[in-house]
């Protein structure tokens, strides 16, 4: 599961950056929000490969929401002015619709995690 999570993290990060480079407006903004939560989900699975899909999705959603609510303070905006990485990770401005799209990402992460887990558990194992 760890290898699948690492691959998914790379693909998700690439998809998020690619989405922003080829689209504009709501598709780029809210699609990026959902992918942000999917990326966090993959990182949770990378750290804890046996984590249940619902736990990974809930954790990813919680982290996404915490980051969004921290944007109500001045800290992310100040850090974003100094670092493009901080801007990508923390954002800068609170936007209530983002909370919904993080939920969409959590559901997507849960669905994929559940499907991959089912696929991997149904494969025959090779014993020495």
Buried (B, 14 or more C-beta within 10 A) or exposed (E): BEEBBBEBBEBBBEBBEEBBEEEEEEEBBBBBBBBBBBBBBBBBBBEBEEBEBEBBBBBBBBBBBEBBEEBEEEEBBEBBEEEEEBBBEBBBEBBEEBBEBBBBBBBBBBEBBBEBBEEEEEEEEEEE
